[in-house]
Amino acid sequence: MASPIEQFQVKPIIPIINFTNSSLFMLGAAAVIVGGLLYATRKKALVPGRAQSVAEILHDFVANTLTDTTGREGMKFFPFVFSLFMFVLTANLLGMVPGFFTVTSQIVVTFALAFLVIGTVIVYGFVAHGLHFLHLFTPSGVPGWLLPFITVIEIISFLSRPISLSLRLFANMLAGHIALKVFGGFVVSLGTAGIGIALLSPLPLLMAVGLTALEFLVAALQAYVFTVLTCIYLNDALHPGH
Amino acid sequence: MAQAQTTQAGTEAHGGAHAADATFPPFATETFAGQIIWLAITFVLLYTLLSKLVLPRLSGIIENRRALIAKDLDEAAAMKARAEEAGSAYEKALAEAKGRAQALAQETRAKLAAESDAKRKALEADLNKRLAESEATIATKKTQAMSHVRGIAAETATAIVERITGKAPAPQSVEAALDQTQA
């Protein structure tokens, strides 16, 4: 029996260029996204078929999430947010295939993505608003004596964003996959433990089936949460005065 | 996060659970650099392909449809307005035509009635005239005939008397007898 955390092991495939199973599944996710969307939109049909409907729903879903939070001007970040959402969603869902590597269960990956989001917010914020961007840390309507404390709190909250953003996704994917593996392991352990105990083995199997459904929900939900938070942070870059 | 780099490289050769025991794989720092590089490559690739190729296509499809639907709706609204206009024009024309037809019918009826009235009057007058003429003729004929009756009676009486008596009576006595019968 493999350990429940063996599935997170990064194994080299082409060591010379540091190409690992992680790299493979990142590229795989990108290929699935680009290939799937190109395939879905190949007809450019006025009345969409099934695949094209899915592509359009994904497009409208991300576009609506973005414009609901940031307004029309947020659409300049649409390719970025759409890429993020699709990458996280596809990586999460690919991870649900038995034996596949889950890219988003690597904290370095989720942290890099979160850092990319915060980096975009900071760079765009300063480029678009200059020092006015720092008003983000000094909310209006706060009494003068309270302002230093509030500013410190705002800065800490801002700095903790990439950490919470990355940890949330990482922990969800990690915990889910470990739980699945553990319950899967129980089935085998109970099944091979003897005649009487083997009768109990369907119980963890049922649990594993339920968990699988839950994990699909979590995979989609965490991609959505990541996207919504990205939109909220981008809104700060677009409108730092609030 | 920054855990000490254990003897991962060494244990990795043995693989499996033992390596995992040494360091929790997601915290194995020696994999970070490679993963970040490949993530960067992948994400740049993904972003470029999506923003340059896939999303313009997808947005194009959606925008096209939106524009087409808006255009079709506009056209439908314009057509509806035109149809309504035509409908009201038709109603107006129909009402006008109805009015004209009624006036025409009224006029014709009045004309025809007047004409037939005049004709009837002329006919009646003609008939009355002819009736009067005929009555006058009858009256003259009757008086003529009546004036002959006496002569005929006198002649007949004379002839009868001559036959019976063998000799003609005096015209004065015949006249007297006639006067007597007439009285």
Interface residues (C-beta under 8 A of the other chain):
Chain A: A2 S3 I5 E6 F8 Q9 V10 N18 F19 T20 S22 S23 M26 L27 A29 A30 I33 V34 L37 L38 T41 K44 A45 L46 P48 Q52 A55 E56 H59 D60 F78 P79 F80 F82 S83 M86 F87 S105 Q106 I107 V108 V109 A112 L113 L116 F170 L174
Chain B: M1 G16 A17 A19 A20 D21 F24 P25 P26 F27 A28 T31 F32 A33 G34 Q35 I36 I37 W38 L39 A40 T42 F43 L45 L46 Y47 L49 L50 S51 L53 V54 L55 R57 L58 S59 G60 I61 I62 N64 R65 L68
